[in-house]
Amino acid sequence: MTPDTVVNPPDPQTVERLQEILSAGRAGNHQRAADLAGSAIEDGVRHPLPFRVRAAWHIRHKRFEEALEDLQSLSAFGANDPMAYDMVGHCLTMLNRPHEAVQAFDAAILLAPNLPEIHFHRAIALGVLNQTEAMRGAFESVIALKADHTEALAGLAFLVARAGEAQAARSLGERALARDPRQASALVALAIADMIDGEHESAARKLDDAVGRPNAEGDGRLNMALGFAADAWDRQGRPQDAFALYTTLNDRRRDRHAAHFAENRAVDDVRRQIAYFARSNPWPPARDCPTLPGRPDGHVFLLSFVRSGTTLLETVLASHPGIVAIDEIDFLADAAHAFLESDSGLDELATLDDQAIDQWRHRYWSGAAGRGVALAGKVFVDKLPFNSLRLPLIARLFPTAKVILAVRDPRDVVFSTFRHRFNIYPSSFEFLRLDDCAQYYSAVMELVAVCRNKLPIALREHRYEDMVADFETAVRAICVFLGIEWTDRMLKFGDAARGIDRRSQSARQVSQGLYQGGAGQWRRYHAQLAPVLPVLAPWVERFGYPPE
């Protein structure tokens, strides 16, 4: 949105059209204002107003891509407008592009530092990034500019409660609820404050109230608050209460997204691939990849199921001077769409000729190079847990690549996945019910197993618990597998965490070092997990974990 054009003053006819758009908007007739704006744009009117009005209409109807197109057109008019930047930031936040959203809000604040709503919207984007301290500072900026901003008071109440500051949480939460009793996340903050002070029955009543009441701030923020309240029950040593709240939260989220994901289930597609490879003949090795300028000396796929320790291992590997890692960027999405969504696509992949293979390799490496990372002379680690579903692509396109399957106790994996709040997409929709999550885990591991039997891949299992128990021995074994030398720098892997653009939910935890409490968490929830333990038992045995 950098100004680059000066637009001449509008002619009288255009002024009349602009006034008509303004009048419709001021009268609250947003549909007519948007229709008039669209007609003006189609007729070649070159003025910021129609684009801004139509963008606002798109945003009201959750058409954020279309809104962005109109907002980006404002740059042609030299429109250095803080509210336009704010709208861009909102669209980017809703499109799950929070890094770019924060940049847009920062640009808006440079132009208009005293507008509280921009600081508030920036706080929400920072929350998506899990940057809790920065989010807290943004909420404080809002309240400094507008002391009675109820949503900022409620948001800050929740954050200070999450930080264990019960007294501050009560003060802020009560201020928010006094101004707007619908601020359910403020009520959650008061419940967490009750937990901190040992007032568990009072906390339970407030949480029940928060779940049942209509809320002004929207389901997203309330769900986040409820999730951390469940975590607080967990920290209080009350697994029954925690699990009940995790279940309630996931049921709310599942009901909201079922229309989009309940029919075409991700688990069914995994089972289709399992059936395909179960009846297929083994695939022969593909032609070796040619060495091209700018390509890495080694190539590693780090994959598994989510919450299996991939982020920790990636960070350890990235501390090696000979390794470069990119965190959870999907460079195989186009190829997966082309070949993995049907049996006919898999048939085509199995018989792909050398020229086509080279074209798909080129697209992959162009995507990796486009992230601005120097790959030449390094070992490139592509970490994405659900590349477990892309082993056929890896075998055909990158036959010399090494594959590391991160393994963690399946019971810990499934419980951890169930309790975490992931953005909802086809795979994560499977996490919202405990039985679905266990069935999906089992299907993914079965697909990996059948692919190991039918595909020419070099795969090594790496157990999370082994690295926690004896770090150096476990990591040295990985170094041997990858053909790199051990270095003591890997002992200080926390330094590498700051050099990777983190998208994983485990990022904050990994930056704090090895976490000894990650193993065996499922035991406290044995009663709640009992219905799915038979589903996980074969994998517990397969990966060498004790049955109880």
C-alpha positions as CSV (number, residue, x, y, z in Angstrom):
1,M,0.0,0.0,0.0
2,T,2.9,2.4,-0.7
3,P,1.6,5.5,-2.4
4,D,2.7,5.7,-6.0
5,T,0.1,7.7,-7.9
6,V,-1.5,11.1,-7.6
7,V,-5.2,11.0,-8.6
8,N,-6.8,14.1,-10.1
9,P,-9.8,15.6,-8.3
10,P,-13.0,13.9,-9.3
11,D,-15.4,15.5,-11.9
12,P,-18.8,16.7,-10.8
13,Q,-20.6,13.5,-12.0
14,T,-18.1,11.4,-10.0
15,V,-18.6,13.6,-6.9
16,E,-22.3,13.0,-7.1
17,R,-21.8,9.2,-7.3
18,L,-19.4,9.4,-4.3
19,Q,-21.9,11.4,-2.3
20,E,-24.6,8.8,-3.1
21,I,-22.3,6.0,-1.8
22,L,-21.6,8.0,1.4
23,S,-25.3,8.7,1.9
24,A,-26.2,5.0,1.6
25,G,-23.5,4.1,4.1
26,R,-24.5,6.8,6.6
27,A,-28.1,5.6,6.4
28,G,-27.0,2.1,7.3
29,N,-27.9,0.6,3.9
30,H,-24.5,-1.2,3.5
31,Q,-25.8,-3.4,0.7
32,R,-26.8,-0.4,-1.4
33,A,-23.5,1.4,-0.6
34,A,-21.6,-1.7,-1.7
35,D,-23.7,-2.1,-4.9
36,L,-23.1,1.6,-5.8
37,A,-19.4,1.2,-5.1
38,G,-19.2,-1.8,-7.3
39,S,-20.9,0.0,-10.1
40,A,-18.6,2.9,-9.8
41,I,-15.5,0.7,-9.9
42,E,-16.9,-1.1,-13.0
43,D,-17.5,2.2,-14.7
44,G,-13.9,3.2,-14.1
45,V,-14.2,5.6,-11.2
46,R,-10.7,6.1,-9.8
47,H,-11.2,7.1,-6.2
48,P,-10.4,5.4,-2.8
49,L,-14.0,5.6,-1.5
50,P,-15.7,2.9,-3.7
51,F,-12.8,0.4,-3.0
52,R,-12.9,1.1,0.7
53,V,-16.7,0.7,0.9
54,R,-16.8,-2.5,-1.1
55,A,-13.9,-3.9,1.0
56,A,-15.9,-3.2,4.1
57,W,-18.9,-5.1,2.6
58,H,-16.7,-8.0,1.8
59,I,-15.4,-8.1,5.3
60,R,-18.9,-8.1,6.8
61,H,-19.6,-11.2,4.7
62,K,-16.3,-12.8,5.6
63,R,-15.0,-12.6,2.0
64,F,-11.5,-11.6,3.1
65,E,-9.6,-12.4,-0.1
66,E,-11.9,-10.1,-2.1
67,A,-11.6,-7.4,0.5
68,L,-7.8,-7.6,0.3
69,E,-7.9,-7.1,-3.4
70,D,-10.0,-3.9,-3.0
71,L,-7.8,-2.6,-0.2
72,Q,-4.6,-3.2,-2.1
73,S,-6.1,-1.2,-5.0
74,L,-6.0,1.8,-2.7
75,S,-2.3,2.1,-3.2
76,A,-2.9,3.4,-6.7
77,F,-4.5,6.5,-5.2
78,G,-1.7,7.4,-2.9
79,A,-3.9,6.3,0.0
80,N,-1.7,6.3,3.1
81,D,-4.7,5.6,5.2
82,P,-4.3,4.1,8.7
83,M,-7.9,2.6,8.6
84,A,-7.2,0.9,5.3
85,Y,-4.0,-0.7,6.8
86,D,-6.2,-1.7,9.8
87,M,-8.7,-3.4,7.5
88,V,-5.8,-5.1,5.7
89,G,-4.5,-6.4,9.0
90,H,-8.0,-7.7,10.0
91,C,-8.3,-9.6,6.7
92,L,-4.8,-11.1,7.0
93,T,-5.6,-12.2,10.6
94,M,-8.8,-13.9,9.5
95,L,-6.9,-15.6,6.6
96,N,-4.4,-17.0,9.2
97,R,-1.6,-14.8,8.0
98,P,-0.8,-13.2,11.3
99,H,2.8,-12.2,10.6
100,E,1.7,-10.1,7.7
101,A,-1.3,-8.8,9.7
102,V,1.0,-7.5,12.5
103,Q,3.1,-5.6,9.8
104,A,-0.1,-4.0,8.5
105,F,-1.2,-2.9,12.0
106,D,2.3,-1.6,12.7
107,A,2.0,0.6,9.6
108,A,-1.4,1.8,10.7
109,I,-0.1,2.7,14.2
110,L,2.8,4.7,12.6
111,L,0.2,6.8,10.9
112,A,-2.3,7.0,13.7
113,P,-0.7,6.0,17.1
114,N,-3.7,7.1,19.2
115,L,-6.5,5.0,17.7
116,P,-7.3,2.2,20.3
117,E,-9.0,-0.1,17.9
118,I,-5.9,-0.6,15.8
119,H,-3.9,-1.5,18.9
120,F,-6.7,-3.9,19.8
121,H,-6.7,-5.6,16.4
122,R,-3.0,-5.9,16.6
123,A,-3.3,-7.7,20.0
124,I,-5.6,-10.3,18.4
125,A,-3.1,-11.0,15.6
126,L,-0.3,-11.3,18.2
127,G,-2.5,-13.8,20.0
128,V,-2.8,-15.9,16.9
129,L,1.0,-15.9,16.8
130,N,1.1,-17.0,20.5
131,Q,3.1,-14.0,21.4
132,T,1.6,-13.6,24.8
133,E,3.8,-10.8,26.2
134,A,3.4,-8.7,23.1
135,M,-0.3,-9.3,23.1
136,R,-0.5,-8.2,26.7
137,G,1.4,-5.0,25.9
138,A,-1.0,-4.3,23.0
139,F,-4.0,-4.7,25.3
140,E,-2.3,-2.3,27.8
141,S,-1.9,0.2,25.0
142,V,-5.6,0.0,24.2
143,I,-6.6,0.6,27.8
144,A,-4.1,3.5,28.1
145,L,-5.9,5.2,25.2
146,K,-9.4,4.1,26.2
147,A,-9.8,3.1,29.8
148,D,-13.3,1.6,29.3
149,H,-12.5,-0.6,26.3
150,T,-14.4,-3.7,27.4
151,E,-12.9,-6.2,25.0
152,A,-9.3,-5.1,25.9
153,L,-10.1,-5.3,29.6
154,A,-11.5,-8.8,29.2
155,G,-8.5,-9.9,27.1
156,L,-6.0,-8.5,29.5
157,A,-7.9,-10.0,32.4
158,F,-7.5,-13.4,30.8
159,L,-3.8,-12.9,30.1
160,V,-3.0,-11.9,33.6
161,A,-5.0,-14.7,35.0
162,R,-3.1,-17.1,32.7
163,A,0.1,-15.6,34.2
164,G,-1.1,-16.4,37.7
165,E,-1.9,-12.8,38.7
166,A,-5.2,-13.5,40.5
167,Q,-5.7,-10.1,42.0
168,A,-5.1,-8.2,38.8
169,A,-7.3,-10.7,36.9
170,R,-10.2,-10.0,39.3
171,S,-9.8,-6.2,39.0
172,L,-9.7,-6.2,35.2
173,G,-12.4,-8.9,34.8
174,E,-14.8,-7.2,37.1
175,R,-14.3,-3.9,35.2
176,A,-15.0,-5.6,31.9
177,L,-18.2,-7.3,33.2
178,A,-19.5,-4.1,34.8
179,R,-19.4,-2.5,31.4
180,D,-20.6,-5.5,29.4
181,P,-21.9,-8.6,31.2
182,R,-21.6,-10.6,27.9
183,Q,-17.7,-10.6,28.1
184,A,-17.5,-14.3,28.7
185,S,-13.7,-14.4,28.6
186,A,-13.6,-12.0,31.5
187,L,-15.7,-14.5,33.4
188,V,-13.3,-17.2,32.5
189,A,-10.5,-15.0,33.9
190,L,-12.3,-14.7,37.2
191,A,-12.7,-18.5,37.2
192,I,-9.0,-19.0,36.7
193,A,-8.4,-16.5,39.5
194,D,-10.7,-18.6,41.7
195,M,-8.6,-21.7,40.8
196,I,-5.4,-19.9,41.8
197,D,-6.9,-19.0,45.2
198,G,-8.3,-22.6,45.7
199,E,-11.9,-21.6,45.3
200,H,-12.7,-24.6,43.0
201,E,-16.5,-24.7,43.3
202,S,-16.8,-21.0,42.5
203,A,-14.5,-21.5,39.5
204,A,-16.6,-24.4,38.2
205,R,-19.8,-22.3,38.5
206,K,-18.2,-19.4,36.6
207,L,-17.0,-21.7,33.8
208,D,-20.4,-23.3,33.4
209,D,-21.9,-19.8,33.2
210,A,-19.3,-18.7,30.6
211,V,-20.0,-21.8,28.4
212,G,-23.7,-21.2,28.4
213,R,-24.0,-17.4,28.0
214,P,-24.0,-15.5,24.7
215,N,-20.7,-13.6,24.4
216,A,-19.8,-10.3,22.8
217,E,-16.3,-11.1,21.8
218,G,-17.0,-14.1,19.6
219,D,-16.4,-17.9,19.9
220,G,-12.7,-17.7,18.9
221,R,-11.6,-15.7,21.9
222,L,-13.9,-17.5,24.3
223,N,-12.7,-20.9,23.1
224,M,-9.1,-19.8,23.6
225,A,-10.0,-18.7,27.2
226,L,-11.8,-21.9,27.9
227,G,-8.9,-23.9,26.7
228,F,-6.5,-22.2,29.1
229,A,-9.0,-22.7,31.9
230,A,-8.9,-26.4,31.1
231,D,-5.1,-26.2,31.2
232,A,-5.5,-24.5,34.6
233,W,-7.6,-27.3,35.9
234,D,-4.9,-29.7,34.7
235,R,-2.2,-27.7,36.6
236,Q,-4.4,-27.8,39.7
237,G,-4.3,-31.6,39.6
238,R,-8.0,-32.0,38.7
239,P,-7.9,-34.2,35.6
240,Q,-11.6,-34.9,35.7
241,D,-12.6,-31.2,35.6
242,A,-9.9,-30.5,33.0
243,F,-11.0,-33.3,30.7
244,A,-14.6,-32.3,30.9
245,L,-13.8,-28.8,29.9
246,Y,-11.5,-30.0,27.0
247,T,-14.4,-32.1,25.8
248,T,-16.9,-29.2,26.0
249,L,-14.6,-26.9,24.2
250,N,-13.9,-29.5,21.4
251,D,-17.6,-30.2,21.1
252,R,-18.3,-26.5,20.6
253,R,-15.6,-26.3,17.9
254,R,-16.8,-29.4,16.2
255,D,-20.4,-28.2,16.0
256,R,-19.2,-25.0,14.4
257,H,-17.1,-26.7,11.7
258,A,-19.0,-29.9,11.1
259,A,-20.8,-28.5,8.0
260,H,-17.4,-28.1,6.3
261,F,-15.5,-31.2,7.4
262,A,-17.9,-33.9,8.8
263,E,-18.7,-35.6,5.5
264,N,-15.4,-35.8,3.6
265,R,-13.3,-37.1,6.5
266,A,-9.5,-37.0,6.5
267,V,-9.4,-40.5,8.1
268,D,-11.3,-42.0,5.2
269,D,-8.7,-40.7,2.7
270,V,-5.9,-42.2,4.8
271,R,-7.7,-45.6,4.8
272,R,-8.1,-45.4,1.1
273,Q,-4.4,-45.0,0.7
274,I,-3.8,-47.9,3.1
275,A,-6.1,-50.2,1.0
276,Y,-4.3,-49.1,-2.2
277,F,-0.8,-50.0,-1.0
278,A,-2.0,-53.1,0.8
279,R,-3.0,-54.6,-2.6
280,S,-0.3,-53.0,-4.7
281,N,3.1,-54.4,-5.7
282,P,6.2,-52.8,-4.2
283,W,7.3,-49.7,-6.1
284,P,10.8,-49.8,-7.7
285,P,13.3,-47.0,-6.8
286,A,13.0,-43.9,-8.9
287,R,16.0,-42.4,-10.8
288,D,18.4,-40.6,-8.5
289,C,18.1,-36.8,-8.3
290,P,20.6,-34.9,-10.3
291,T,22.9,-32.6,-8.4
292,L,22.1,-29.0,-9.5
293,P,23.5,-25.6,-8.4
294,G,22.0,-24.3,-5.3
295,R,20.7,-27.6,-4.1
296,P,21.5,-28.9,-0.6
297,D,24.1,-31.7,0.0
298,G,21.5,-33.7,1.9
299,H,17.7,-33.8,2.2
300,V,15.7,-35.0,5.3
301,F,12.0,-35.3,5.8
302,L,11.1,-35.1,9.5
303,L,7.5,-36.3,10.0
304,S,5.1,-38.1,12.3
305,F,1.8,-37.3,13.9
306,V,1.4,-33.9,15.6
307,R,2.6,-33.6,19.2
308,S,5.2,-36.3,18.7
309,G,8.4,-34.3,19.3
310,T,9.1,-33.2,15.8
311,T,9.7,-29.5,16.8
312,L,12.2,-30.5,19.5
313,L,14.2,-32.7,17.1
314,E,14.1,-30.1,14.3
315,T,15.5,-27.5,16.7
316,V,18.3,-29.8,17.8
317,L,19.2,-30.6,14.2
318,A,19.1,-26.9,13.3
319,S,21.7,-26.1,15.9
320,H,24.2,-28.0,13.7
321,P,26.2,-25.6,11.4
322,G,25.7,-28.0,8.5
323,I,21.9,-28.1,8.7
324,V,19.2,-25.7,7.7
325,A,15.6,-26.2,8.7
326,I,12.3,-24.7,7.6
327,D,9.4,-25.1,10.0
328,E,6.1,-26.4,8.8
329,I,5.9,-25.0,5.3
330,D,4.1,-27.3,2.9
331,F,6.2,-27.6,-0.2
332,L,4.4,-30.7,-1.4
333,A,0.9,-29.4,-1.4
334,D,0.5,-29.1,-5.2
335,A,2.0,-32.5,-5.8
336,A,-0.2,-34.0,-3.1
337,H,-3.3,-32.5,-4.7
338,A,-2.2,-33.9,-8.1
339,F,-1.4,-37.5,-7.1
340,L,-2.6,-38.5,-3.6
341,E,-6.3,-37.7,-3.6
342,S,-7.4,-40.7,-5.7
343,D,-6.2,-44.2,-6.6
344,S,-5.9,-43.1,-10.2
345,G,-3.5,-40.3,-9.1
346,L,-1.4,-42.9,-7.2
347,D,-1.3,-45.0,-10.4
348,E,-0.1,-42.0,-12.3
349,L,2.5,-41.2,-9.7
350,A,3.8,-44.8,-9.7
351,T,4.5,-44.6,-13.5
352,L,5.6,-40.9,-13.7
353,D,8.4,-40.5,-16.2
354,D,11.8,-38.8,-15.5
355,Q,10.8,-35.5,-17.1
356,A,7.7,-35.1,-15.1
357,I,9.5,-36.1,-11.9
358,D,12.1,-33.4,-12.6
359,Q,9.4,-30.8,-13.1
360,W,7.8,-31.6,-9.7
361,R,11.3,-31.6,-8.0
362,H,11.9,-28.2,-9.5
363,R,8.6,-26.9,-8.1
364,Y,9.6,-28.2,-4.6
365,W,13.1,-26.7,-4.6
366,S,11.8,-23.4,-6.0
367,G,9.4,-23.2,-3.1
368,A,12.1,-23.9,-0.6
369,A,14.5,-21.4,-2.2
370,G,11.7,-18.8,-2.2
371,R,11.7,-18.8,1.6
372,G,15.1,-17.0,1.5
373,V,17.2,-19.8,3.0
374,A,20.6,-20.7,1.5
375,L,20.4,-24.4,0.8
376,A,23.7,-25.0,-1.1
377,G,26.2,-27.0,0.8
378,K,23.8,-27.8,3.7
379,V,21.6,-30.6,4.8
380,F,18.0,-29.4,4.4
381,V,15.5,-30.6,7.0
382,D,11.9,-30.3,5.8
383,K,9.8,-30.7,9.0
384,L,6.1,-31.2,8.6
385,P,4.4,-33.8,10.7
386,F,1.7,-34.8,8.2
387,N,4.2,-35.4,5.4
388,S,3.6,-38.9,6.9
389,L,0.8,-38.9,4.4
390,R,3.1,-38.0,1.5
391,L,5.6,-40.9,1.7
392,P,4.6,-42.0,-1.9
393,L,5.6,-38.5,-3.1
394,I,8.8,-38.6,-1.2
395,A,9.7,-42.0,-2.5
396,R,9.1,-41.0,-6.2
397,L,10.5,-37.5,-6.2
398,F,13.3,-37.7,-3.7
399,P,14.6,-41.3,-3.6
400,T,17.9,-40.3,-1.9
401,A,16.2,-38.4,0.9
402,K,16.4,-39.6,4.5
403,V,13.1,-39.9,6.5
404,I,12.9,-39.6,10.3
405,L,9.7,-40.8,11.9
406,A,9.4,-39.1,15.3
407,V,7.8,-41.4,17.8
408,R,6.2,-40.7,21.2
409,D,4.0,-42.8,23.4
410,P,0.8,-43.0,21.4
411,R,-1.3,-42.4,24.5
412,D,0.6,-39.1,25.2
413,V,0.3,-38.1,21.6
414,V,-3.4,-38.6,21.3
415,F,-4.2,-37.0,24.7
416,S,-1.9,-34.0,23.9
417,T,-3.5,-33.6,20.4
418,F,-7.0,-33.8,21.8
419,R,-6.3,-31.1,24.4
420,H,-4.5,-28.6,22.2
421,R,-6.4,-26.0,20.1
422,F,-5.3,-26.3,16.5
423,N,-6.7,-24.2,13.6
424,I,-9.4,-26.4,12.0
425,Y,-8.7,-28.0,8.7
426,P,-9.5,-31.5,7.5
427,S,-6.8,-33.3,9.6
428,S,-7.3,-31.3,12.8
429,F,-11.1,-31.8,12.6
430,E,-10.2,-35.4,13.5
431,F,-8.7,-34.2,16.8
432,L,-11.9,-32.9,18.2
433,R,-13.3,-36.2,19.5
434,L,-11.1,-38.5,21.5
435,D,-12.2,-41.6,19.6
436,D,-11.7,-39.9,16.2
437,C,-8.3,-38.7,17.3
438,A,-7.2,-42.2,18.3
439,Q,-8.6,-43.8,15.1
440,Y,-6.9,-41.1,13.0
441,Y,-3.5,-41.7,14.8
442,S,-3.9,-45.4,14.2
443,A,-4.7,-44.9,10.5
444,V,-1.7,-42.6,9.9
445,M,0.7,-45.0,11.6
446,E,-0.8,-47.9,9.6
447,L,-0.2,-46.0,6.4
448,V,3.4,-45.3,7.4
449,A,3.8,-49.0,8.1
450,V,2.4,-50.2,4.8
451,C,4.4,-47.6,2.9
452,R,7.6,-48.8,4.5
453,N,6.8,-52.2,3.2
454,K,5.9,-51.1,-0.4
455,L,8.0,-48.0,-1.0
456,P,11.8,-47.6,-1.4
457,I,12.4,-45.2,1.5
458,A,15.2,-44.9,4.0
459,L,13.4,-44.3,7.3
460,R,14.6,-44.3,10.9
461,E,12.4,-44.1,14.0
462,H,13.4,-41.6,16.7
463,R,11.8,-41.9,20.1
464,Y,11.1,-38.6,22.0
465,E,11.5,-40.3,25.4
466,D,14.9,-41.7,24.4
467,M,16.2,-38.2,23.7
468,V,14.8,-36.8,26.9
469,A,16.4,-39.7,28.9
470,D,19.8,-39.7,27.1
471,F,20.1,-36.7,24.8
472,E,23.5,-37.2,23.4
473,T,23.2,-40.9,22.6
474,A,19.9,-40.4,20.8
475,V,21.1,-37.4,18.8
476,R,24.4,-39.0,17.9
477,A,22.4,-41.9,16.4
478,I,20.5,-39.5,14.3
479,C,23.7,-37.8,13.1
480,V,25.0,-41.2,12.0
481,F,21.8,-41.9,10.1
482,L,22.1,-38.5,8.3
483,G,25.8,-38.8,7.6
484,I,26.9,-35.7,9.6
485,E,29.3,-35.3,12.5
486,W,28.2,-34.7,16.0
487,T,29.0,-31.2,17.4
488,D,28.7,-30.0,21.0
489,R,26.7,-27.1,19.6
490,M,23.8,-29.4,19.5
491,L,23.8,-29.5,23.3
492,K,22.8,-25.8,23.2
493,F,19.9,-26.3,20.8
494,G,17.9,-23.6,22.6
495,D,19.9,-21.0,20.7
496,A,18.7,-22.4,17.4
497,A,15.0,-21.9,18.4
498,R,15.4,-18.2,17.8
499,G,16.6,-18.7,14.2
500,I,13.6,-20.7,12.9
501,D,10.3,-19.1,11.9
502,R,8.1,-21.1,14.2
503,R,4.6,-22.2,13.3
504,S,4.3,-25.2,15.6
505,Q,2.3,-25.0,18.9
506,S,5.4,-26.5,20.6
507,A,7.7,-23.6,19.7
508,R,7.5,-21.8,23.0
509,Q,8.1,-25.0,25.0
510,V,11.0,-26.1,22.9
511,S,12.8,-22.7,23.3
512,Q,12.9,-23.5,27.1
513,G,14.9,-26.7,26.6
514,L,14.2,-30.3,27.3
515,Y,10.9,-30.9,29.0
516,Q,11.1,-33.8,31.4
517,G,7.4,-33.8,32.2
518,G,6.3,-34.6,28.6
519,A,6.4,-38.4,29.1
520,G,3.6,-40.4,30.7
521,Q,1.1,-37.5,31.0
522,W,-1.6,-39.8,29.8
523,R,-1.5,-41.8,33.1
524,R,-3.3,-39.0,35.0
525,Y,-6.1,-39.4,32.5
526,H,-6.2,-43.1,32.4
527,A,-9.9,-43.3,33.3
528,Q,-10.8,-40.8,30.6
529,L,-8.6,-42.4,28.0
530,A,-9.8,-46.0,28.7
531,P,-12.3,-46.2,25.8
532,V,-9.5,-45.5,23.2
533,L,-6.7,-47.5,24.8
534,P,-7.5,-50.7,22.8
535,V,-7.2,-48.7,19.6
536,L,-3.8,-47.5,20.6
537,A,-2.5,-50.7,22.1
538,P,-1.0,-52.2,18.9
539,W,1.1,-49.1,18.4
540,V,2.1,-48.9,22.1
541,E,3.4,-52.4,21.6
542,R,4.9,-51.8,18.2
543,F,6.9,-48.8,19.4
544,G,8.1,-50.6,22.5
545,Y,6.2,-48.8,25.3
546,P,5.0,-50.6,28.4
547,P,1.3,-51.5,28.4
548,E,0.6,-49.7,31.7
